[in-house]
Amino acid sequence: MARKKFIAIAGNIGAGKTELTSFLCRKYDLTPFFEPNEQNPYLADFYADMKTWAFRSQLFFLTTKFRLQRQLERSPGTALQDRTLYEDAEIFAKNLYRQRYIDKRDWGLYSDLYETFSQTLAPPDLMIYLRCPVRTLRQRIRLRGREMEQDIPPTYLKRLNGLYEEWFSGYKLSPVLVLPTDKLDYVTDLVDRVDLLRQIEKHL
């Protein structure tokens, strides 16, 4: 991994992105770029009232993630990003639009911005998709204890999982490594860990 690379980790809420990002950064001495959840001033309001705050919350994520990816492109060494701009648009914002939490006019503006931003960015060298069933997602969300996430309905997580599958069925920007994180224990299981690292190194 001597030459600079860009690795992206994609997955639903609670799929294990932050854990895998931290693990790979320790293993390979990579530079991590984490999801800016704590910086989003709309997020708590969004979870309380999705229709009122959906567009503003997603616009914050889109613009912040664009700046983050530009920063990532300028950073030395291989960089690892926990959720990309592509997911914000293709999964989360699209879901809110389909649920009519974002109206057609705002969706048109958002889509134009996304298209403009994505055309100026270099795609990942490897996209790691963490596939995880809703039951496991809900268990992990409960365990990590973020208050604003505790009342997320299972139907919302199920719709997001469906959009992830839909998106990856047509994703062509980079090679994709799919990991079933409900069955994978790379932290304590040596066989799983060796297999995971072998697959990542093969792609890179």
Secondary structure, 3 states (H helix, E strand, C coil): CCCCCEEEEEECCCCCHHHHHHHHHHHHCCEEECCCHHHCCCHHHHHHCHHHHHHHHHHHHHHHHHHHHHHHHHCCCCEEEECCHHHHHHHHHHHHHHCCCCCHHHHHHHHHHHHHHHHHCCCCCEEEEEECCHHHHHHHHHHHCCHHHCCCCHHHHHHHHHHHHHHHHCCCCCCEEEEECCCCCCCCCHHHHHHHHHHHHHHC
